[in-house]
Amino acid sequence: MRLGSLWRSTPFRLALTFACLFVAAFLIAGVITYQLFKRELLDNLDRSITEMHTVVGSTYGSDDLEDLVTTVNSYARLTAPRDRVFALLDASGKLVAGNFHPDNVADGMSTVEAEEIGLKFGGDYRVMAGPVGEHRLVIGESFNETDHLEDIALRSFIWATIGVVILAVAGGLSVAIRAQRRLDGIATSMTAVSHGQLDTRVPLRGNGDDIDIVSRQINEALDRLSTLVETMRQVSSDIAHELKTPLNRLKMHIEEAVADEASGRHVAESLQSAREEADQINATFEALLRISQIEAGARKTRFRDVDLTEVVKTVGEIYANVAEDAGLVLVDHVDVAKRFVVHGDRALLTQMFVNLVENAIRHCPRGTEIVLSISSADGHVRAAVSDNGPGIPQDERDKVFRRLYRLDKSRTTAGSGLGLSLVRAIADLHGGNVKLKDNRPGLKAEVVLPSN
């Protein structure tokens, strides 16, 4: 990955931002910790000096200065003035014991420079001064050890900060590069799709993170897109194949009319045949347009609660005579006392069952019994149109839902091959599905819709 593209990378910018925030938080926490540590060292130093002042002062007895002087001189001999200082002054300010002569040191705890108390070592001292009887005891300790500990802590904090910065930047860069590679994979896949490679899919890691979820959704969208494009190709091919014959017949009828006109014969019959062919072609295109509108969800604005019992019962009553005229029997096993309510478009639902019944009547031989039924289970309404006719072969049951697809044995019957395509489109629009099952004998077309 080039540096320029890396700087423009959103994952890298986010990683760098979080790295900076992490380092800033570490610095703030480190500064606070360092100040608390420094304060604790000073408090410990004050306690040590106070305790020592108390211990040394306790050796003084009433009118007995010898033990106090001996103790002060012992501490002064055992400790170098660079580290600790001790002084015992009489009432006039004369040095009685100790290793330094303090000047201008106020009572209580204070911080003084070495030069202020007559020392040439340099540095600062923490000094405790207070009366002991008629004398004045002064004890001080340098900041050398405290400064050394603070220096160790400060250097450790600096090195830790450097390490945190390196780890934060390196970790952020690593995460950004990995995320950017996955985004580049998505971009590459989409580029391939835009160039017509519809079988390309975004690679998945399988870890279920947000990029994987988005990638899976993109793949699902590509699956649908691929299916739609393939369907369009198939429909285009089917339209060209199926309409070629009626267009040729239309041309033949028009040519016959022209020939009849030229020979002085009546052209009404030829024109009537031409009009019937044109009507059939127009009906096919209208059916295709309606399927497209339904698949686009254009009719969802008309959805209402619909009692499917009434719809199925009405279709059965209307087509009972039609079936009888065709030599078939149409019966319904629909209990009007039961209500099966779905949310949908009444007109489309009626059209769906009309198509199923007409399909059965058109393709079943005389003497076939067609049965309408409706039931509910698992929160769904199941409506079926069953017959004991010849049925449809297992390997053809999915194909008959394709637009303009017709079985070889059905090509001699009227129809455009769009009836079942319209049924599936309506079922999909209502969040349901339609399946063709073996009725043994015959065929069972079952529509499953979510109940309301």
C-alpha positions as CSV (number, residue, x, y, z in Angstrom):
1,M,0.0,0.0,0.0
2,R,1.4,3.4,-1.0
3,L,2.0,6.0,1.7
4,G,-0.2,8.5,-0.1
5,S,-3.2,6.2,-0.3
6,L,-2.5,5.2,3.3
7,W,-2.8,8.7,4.5
8,R,-6.2,9.0,2.7
9,S,-7.3,5.7,4.2
10,T,-10.2,6.1,6.7
11,P,-9.1,3.1,8.8
12,F,-5.6,4.6,9.1
13,R,-6.9,8.0,10.1
14,L,-9.2,6.4,12.7
15,A,-6.4,4.2,14.0
16,L,-4.1,7.2,14.2
17,T,-6.7,9.2,16.0
18,F,-7.3,6.5,18.6
19,A,-3.5,6.1,19.0
20,C,-3.1,9.8,19.7
21,L,-6.0,9.7,22.1
22,F,-4.5,6.7,23.8
23,V,-1.1,8.3,24.1
24,A,-2.7,11.6,25.4
25,A,-4.6,9.6,28.0
26,F,-1.4,7.8,29.0
27,L,0.5,11.1,29.3
28,I,-2.2,12.7,31.4
29,A,-2.3,9.6,33.7
30,G,1.5,9.5,33.8
31,V,1.8,13.2,34.8
32,I,-0.9,12.8,37.5
33,T,0.9,9.6,38.8
34,Y,4.3,11.4,38.8
35,Q,2.9,14.4,40.8
36,L,1.3,12.0,43.3
37,F,4.6,10.1,43.6
38,K,6.5,13.3,44.1
39,R,4.1,14.4,46.7
40,E,4.3,11.1,48.5
41,L,8.1,11.3,48.6
42,L,8.0,14.8,50.1
43,D,5.5,13.6,52.7
44,N,7.7,10.6,53.6
45,L,10.7,13.0,53.9
46,D,8.7,15.3,56.2
47,R,7.6,12.3,58.4
48,S,11.2,11.0,58.6
49,I,12.6,14.4,59.6
50,T,9.8,15.0,62.1
51,E,10.2,11.6,63.7
52,M,14.0,12.1,63.9
53,H,13.5,15.5,65.5
54,T,11.2,14.0,68.0
55,V,13.5,11.1,68.8
56,V,16.6,13.3,69.3
57,G,14.6,15.9,71.3
58,S,13.4,13.2,73.6
59,T,16.9,12.6,74.9
60,Y,16.9,16.0,76.7
61,G,16.1,15.8,80.4
62,S,15.3,18.6,82.8
63,D,18.5,20.6,83.4
64,D,20.4,17.7,81.7
65,L,21.9,18.7,78.4
66,E,24.6,16.1,78.1
67,D,22.5,13.3,76.6
68,L,21.1,15.6,74.0
69,V,24.5,17.0,73.0
70,T,25.9,13.4,72.8
71,T,23.0,12.3,70.6
72,V,23.3,15.2,68.3
73,N,27.0,14.8,67.9
74,S,26.6,11.0,67.3
75,Y,24.1,11.6,64.5
76,A,26.3,14.3,63.1
77,R,29.4,12.0,63.0
78,L,27.5,9.1,61.5
79,T,25.9,11.1,58.7
80,A,27.7,13.2,56.1
81,P,26.4,16.8,55.9
82,R,25.7,16.2,52.2
83,D,22.9,13.9,53.3
84,R,21.7,15.1,56.8
85,V,22.5,18.1,59.0
86,F,22.1,18.4,62.8
87,A,22.5,21.5,64.9
88,L,21.8,22.3,68.6
89,L,21.9,26.0,69.5
90,D,21.7,27.7,72.9
91,A,19.5,30.6,73.7
92,S,22.0,33.1,72.3
93,G,22.2,31.2,69.0
94,K,25.6,29.7,69.7
95,L,26.3,26.2,68.2
96,V,26.4,23.7,71.0
97,A,26.5,20.5,68.9
98,G,26.1,19.3,65.3
99,N,27.7,19.6,61.9
100,F,26.5,23.0,60.6
101,H,25.5,26.4,61.9
102,P,22.0,27.4,60.7
103,D,21.2,31.0,60.1
104,N,17.8,32.5,59.5
105,V,15.9,29.1,59.7
106,A,12.4,29.6,60.9
107,D,10.7,27.3,63.3
108,G,8.8,24.4,61.8
109,M,9.2,22.6,58.5
110,S,10.8,24.5,55.6
111,T,12.8,24.1,52.4
112,V,16.1,26.0,52.2
113,E,19.1,26.1,49.9
114,A,22.4,24.8,51.0
115,E,24.0,28.3,50.8
116,E,21.3,29.7,53.1
117,I,22.5,27.4,55.9
118,G,26.2,27.8,55.3
119,L,26.8,24.6,53.3
120,K,28.9,24.6,50.0
121,F,27.5,21.4,48.5
122,G,24.6,23.0,46.7
123,G,21.1,21.6,46.5
124,D,18.1,22.0,48.7
125,Y,17.4,20.7,52.2
126,R,14.2,20.0,54.0
127,V,14.7,21.4,57.5
128,M,12.8,21.0,60.8
129,A,13.6,23.6,63.6
130,G,12.0,23.7,67.0
131,P,12.8,24.4,70.7
132,V,14.1,21.7,73.1
133,G,14.0,23.2,76.5
134,E,15.9,26.5,76.4
135,H,17.8,25.3,73.3
136,R,16.9,25.0,69.7
137,L,17.2,21.8,67.7
138,V,17.6,21.9,63.9
139,I,17.5,18.8,61.8
140,G,17.6,18.7,58.0
141,E,17.8,16.2,55.2
142,S,18.9,16.8,51.6
143,F,16.7,16.1,48.6
144,N,19.4,14.0,47.0
145,E,17.6,10.6,47.5
146,T,14.2,12.1,46.8
147,D,15.5,13.7,43.6
148,H,17.2,10.4,42.6
149,L,13.9,8.5,43.0
150,E,12.1,11.2,41.1
151,D,14.7,11.1,38.3
152,I,14.3,7.3,38.0
153,A,10.5,7.6,37.9
154,L,10.7,10.4,35.3
155,R,13.1,8.5,33.0
156,S,10.9,5.3,33.4
157,F,7.9,7.3,32.4
158,I,9.6,8.8,29.4
159,W,10.8,5.4,28.1
160,A,7.3,4.0,28.8
161,T,5.8,6.9,26.8
162,I,8.1,6.2,23.9
163,G,7.2,2.5,24.0
164,V,3.5,3.3,24.2
165,V,3.8,5.7,21.2
166,I,5.6,3.1,19.1
167,L,3.2,0.3,20.0
168,A,0.1,2.6,19.5
169,V,1.3,3.8,16.1
170,A,2.5,0.3,15.0
171,G,-0.7,-1.4,16.3
172,G,-2.9,1.3,14.7
173,L,-1.0,1.0,11.5
174,S,-1.3,-2.8,11.5
175,V,-5.0,-2.7,12.2
176,A,-5.5,0.0,9.6
177,I,-3.7,-1.9,6.9
178,R,-5.7,-5.1,7.6
179,A,-9.0,-3.1,7.6
180,Q,-7.9,-1.3,4.4
181,R,-7.1,-4.5,2.7
182,R,-10.6,-5.9,3.4
183,L,-12.1,-2.6,2.1
184,D,-9.9,-2.9,-1.0
185,G,-11.2,-6.4,-1.4
186,I,-14.8,-5.0,-1.4
187,A,-13.8,-2.3,-3.8
188,T,-12.1,-4.8,-6.1
189,S,-15.1,-7.1,-6.1
190,M,-17.5,-4.2,-6.9
191,T,-15.2,-3.1,-9.7
192,A,-15.3,-6.6,-11.1
193,V,-19.1,-6.6,-10.8
194,S,-19.3,-3.2,-12.6
195,H,-17.4,-4.8,-15.5
196,G,-19.9,-7.6,-15.8
197,Q,-18.4,-10.3,-13.6
198,L,-21.6,-10.9,-11.7
199,D,-20.2,-14.1,-10.1
200,T,-17.6,-12.2,-8.2
201,R,-18.2,-12.1,-4.4
202,V,-16.5,-10.3,-1.5
203,P,-14.2,-12.6,0.5
204,L,-15.3,-13.2,4.1
205,R,-13.2,-13.8,7.1
206,G,-15.9,-15.6,9.0
207,N,-15.2,-13.8,12.3
208,G,-18.6,-12.0,12.3
209,D,-17.2,-8.5,12.7
210,D,-18.9,-5.4,11.1
211,I,-16.9,-5.6,7.9
212,D,-17.9,-9.3,7.6
213,I,-21.5,-8.4,8.1
214,V,-21.4,-5.6,5.5
215,S,-19.5,-8.0,3.1
216,R,-22.2,-10.7,3.6
217,Q,-24.9,-8.2,2.9
218,I,-23.1,-7.1,-0.2
219,N,-22.8,-10.7,-1.3
220,E,-26.5,-11.2,-0.7
221,A,-27.3,-8.1,-2.8
222,L,-25.0,-9.4,-5.5
223,D,-26.8,-12.8,-5.4
224,R,-30.1,-11.0,-5.9
225,L,-28.6,-8.8,-8.7
226,S,-27.1,-11.8,-10.4
227,T,-30.5,-13.6,-10.2
228,L,-32.3,-10.6,-11.5
229,V,-29.9,-10.1,-14.4
230,E,-30.1,-13.8,-15.3
231,T,-33.9,-13.6,-15.1
232,M,-33.8,-10.6,-17.4
233,R,-31.6,-12.4,-19.8
234,Q,-33.9,-15.5,-19.7
235,V,-37.0,-13.3,-20.1
236,S,-35.5,-11.5,-23.1
237,S,-34.7,-14.9,-24.6
238,D,-38.1,-16.3,-23.8
239,I,-39.8,-13.2,-25.2
240,A,-37.9,-13.4,-28.4
241,H,-38.6,-17.1,-28.7
242,E,-42.3,-17.0,-27.6
243,L,-43.3,-13.9,-29.5
244,K,-41.6,-14.9,-32.7
245,T,-44.4,-17.3,-33.7
246,P,-47.4,-14.9,-33.0
247,L,-45.6,-12.1,-34.7
248,N,-45.0,-14.3,-37.8
249,R,-48.7,-15.3,-37.7
250,L,-49.6,-11.6,-37.4
251,K,-47.5,-10.9,-40.4
252,M,-49.1,-13.7,-42.3
253,H,-52.6,-12.5,-41.5
254,I,-51.7,-9.0,-42.7
255,E,-50.2,-10.3,-45.9
256,E,-53.3,-12.4,-46.5
257,A,-55.4,-9.2,-46.0
258,V,-53.2,-7.4,-48.5
259,A,-53.5,-10.2,-51.0
260,D,-57.3,-10.4,-50.5
261,E,-57.6,-6.7,-51.0
262,A,-55.5,-6.9,-54.2
263,S,-57.7,-9.7,-55.5
264,G,-61.0,-8.0,-54.5
265,R,-61.9,-10.6,-51.8
266,H,-63.2,-9.6,-48.4
267,V,-60.4,-8.9,-45.9
268,A,-62.5,-8.8,-42.7
269,E,-61.7,-12.4,-41.7
270,S,-57.9,-11.8,-42.2
271,L,-58.0,-8.5,-40.3
272,Q,-60.0,-10.2,-37.5
273,S,-57.4,-12.9,-37.1
274,A,-54.6,-10.2,-37.2
275,R,-56.4,-8.3,-34.4
276,E,-56.7,-11.4,-32.3
277,E,-53.0,-12.0,-32.7
278,A,-52.2,-8.4,-31.8
279,D,-54.5,-8.6,-28.7
280,Q,-52.7,-11.8,-27.6
281,I,-49.3,-10.1,-28.0
282,N,-50.6,-7.0,-26.2
283,A,-51.9,-9.1,-23.3
284,T,-48.6,-10.8,-23.0
285,F,-46.8,-7.5,-22.6
286,E,-49.4,-6.2,-20.2
287,A,-48.9,-9.3,-18.0
288,L,-45.1,-8.8,-18.1
289,L,-45.6,-5.2,-17.1
290,R,-47.9,-6.1,-14.3
291,I,-45.5,-8.7,-12.9
292,S,-42.7,-6.1,-13.0
293,Q,-44.9,-3.6,-11.1
294,I,-45.8,-6.2,-8.5
295,E,-42.2,-7.2,-8.0
296,A,-41.3,-3.5,-7.5
297,G,-43.8,-3.4,-4.6
298,A,-45.9,-0.6,-6.2
299,R,-49.1,-2.1,-4.9
300,K,-48.1,-2.2,-1.2
301,T,-49.8,1.1,-0.6
302,R,-53.2,-0.7,-1.1
303,F,-52.6,-3.3,1.6
304,R,-55.4,-3.9,4.0
305,D,-56.6,-6.7,6.3
306,V,-58.1,-9.3,4.0
307,D,-60.2,-12.3,4.9
308,L,-58.7,-15.0,2.7
309,T,-61.7,-17.3,3.4
310,E,-64.0,-14.9,1.5
311,V,-61.5,-14.6,-1.4
312,V,-61.1,-18.3,-1.9
313,K,-64.8,-18.9,-1.4
314,T,-65.7,-16.3,-4.0
315,V,-63.2,-17.6,-6.6
316,G,-64.6,-21.1,-6.1
317,E,-68.2,-20.0,-6.6
318,I,-67.4,-18.0,-9.8
319,Y,-65.3,-20.8,-11.4
320,A,-67.6,-23.7,-10.5
321,N,-69.6,-23.2,-13.6
322,V,-66.6,-22.6,-15.8
323,A,-65.1,-25.9,-14.6
324,E,-68.4,-27.7,-15.2
325,D,-68.5,-26.4,-18.8
326,A,-65.0,-27.8,-19.3
327,G,-66.1,-31.2,-18.0
328,L,-64.3,-30.8,-14.6
329,V,-65.6,-30.6,-11.0
330,L,-64.6,-27.7,-8.8
331,V,-65.3,-28.1,-5.1
332,D,-64.2,-26.1,-2.1
333,H,-63.4,-27.3,1.4
334,V,-63.6,-23.9,2.9
335,D,-65.4,-23.3,6.2
336,V,-67.0,-19.9,6.0
337,A,-67.3,-19.9,9.8
338,K,-63.5,-19.6,10.1
339,R,-61.6,-16.4,9.3
340,F,-58.1,-16.5,7.9
341,V,-56.9,-12.8,7.8
342,V,-53.8,-11.7,6.0
343,H,-52.5,-8.2,5.3
344,G,-52.5,-7.6,1.6
345,D,-54.2,-6.4,-1.6
346,R,-57.6,-8.1,-2.1
347,A,-57.5,-7.6,-5.9
348,L,-54.0,-9.2,-6.2
349,L,-54.9,-12.1,-3.9
350,T,-58.0,-12.7,-5.9
351,Q,-56.0,-12.7,-9.1
352,M,-53.5,-15.2,-7.6
353,F,-56.2,-17.8,-6.9
354,V,-58.0,-17.1,-10.2
355,N,-54.7,-17.9,-12.0
356,L,-54.2,-21.1,-10.1
357,V,-57.8,-22.2,-10.7
358,E,-57.7,-21.3,-14.4
359,N,-54.3,-23.1,-14.8
360,A,-55.9,-26.2,-13.3
361,I,-59.0,-26.0,-15.5
362,R,-56.9,-25.3,-18.7
363,H,-54.4,-28.2,-18.3
364,C,-56.5,-30.9,-16.6
365,P,-58.5,-33.4,-18.7
366,R,-62.2,-33.9,-18.5
367,G,-63.4,-35.7,-15.3
368,T,-60.7,-34.1,-13.1
369,E,-61.7,-32.9,-9.7
370,I,-60.2,-29.6,-8.5
371,V,-60.4,-28.9,-4.7
372,L,-59.9,-25.5,-2.9
373,S,-58.9,-25.6,0.7
374,I,-57.5,-23.3,3.4
375,S,-56.0,-23.8,6.8
376,S,-53.6,-22.2,9.2
377,A,-50.5,-23.4,11.1
378,D,-47.4,-21.8,12.8
379,G,-48.7,-18.3,12.2
380,H,-49.3,-18.8,8.5
381,V,-52.3,-19.2,6.3
382,R,-52.1,-22.1,3.8
383,A,-54.4,-22.0,0.8
384,A,-54.2,-24.8,-1.8
385,V,-55.6,-25.6,-5.2
386,S,-55.4,-29.4,-5.7
387,D,-56.4,-31.7,-8.6
388,N,-56.1,-35.3,-9.5
389,G,-55.0,-34.6,-13.1
390,P,-51.7,-35.5,-14.8
391,G,-49.6,-33.1,-12.6
392,I,-46.2,-31.7,-13.5
393,P,-42.9,-33.6,-13.5
394,Q,-40.6,-33.0,-10.5
395,D,-37.8,-31.4,-12.5
396,E,-40.2,-29.0,-14.2
397,R,-42.0,-27.6,-11.1
398,D,-39.5,-24.7,-10.5
399,K,-39.2,-23.9,-14.2
400,V,-42.9,-23.3,-14.7
401,F,-42.6,-20.2,-12.5
402,R,-40.3,-18.6,-15.1
403,R,-41.9,-16.0,-17.3
404,L,-43.1,-17.3,-20.6
405,Y,-42.0,-20.9,-19.8
406,R,-44.4,-23.6,-20.9
407,L,-44.3,-27.3,-20.8
408,D,-44.1,-29.0,-24.2
409,K,-47.5,-30.6,-23.7
410,S,-49.0,-27.2,-22.9
411,R,-47.9,-25.3,-26.0
412,T,-51.0,-26.3,-27.9
413,T,-53.3,-24.7,-25.3
414,A,-54.1,-21.1,-24.9
415,G,-52.0,-18.9,-22.6
416,S,-48.8,-16.9,-22.4
417,G,-46.9,-18.8,-19.8
418,L,-47.1,-16.0,-17.4
419,G,-49.9,-17.2,-15.0
420,L,-47.7,-18.9,-12.5
421,S,-45.1,-16.2,-12.7
422,L,-47.7,-13.7,-11.7
423,V,-48.8,-16.0,-8.8
424,R,-45.2,-16.2,-7.5
425,A,-44.8,-12.4,-7.8
426,I,-48.0,-11.8,-5.8
427,A,-47.0,-14.3,-3.1
428,D,-43.6,-12.7,-2.8
429,L,-45.1,-9.3,-2.6
430,H,-47.2,-10.5,0.4
431,G,-44.2,-12.0,2.2
432,G,-45.2,-15.6,1.3
433,N,-44.4,-18.3,-1.1
434,V,-46.0,-20.8,-3.5
435,K,-45.0,-24.4,-3.9
436,L,-46.1,-27.1,-6.3
437,K,-46.4,-30.5,-4.6
438,D,-47.3,-34.0,-5.6
439,N,-51.0,-34.6,-4.9
440,R,-50.8,-38.4,-5.7
441,P,-52.2,-38.3,-8.2
442,G,-52.2,-34.9,-9.6
443,L,-50.8,-31.6,-8.5
444,K,-51.2,-29.4,-5.4
445,A,-50.4,-25.7,-5.6
446,E,-50.0,-24.4,-2.1
447,V,-49.7,-20.7,-1.2
448,V,-48.3,-19.9,2.3
449,L,-48.9,-16.3,3.6
450,P,-48.2,-14.8,7.0
451,S,-51.4,-14.4,9.0
452,N,-52.3,-11.1,10.5
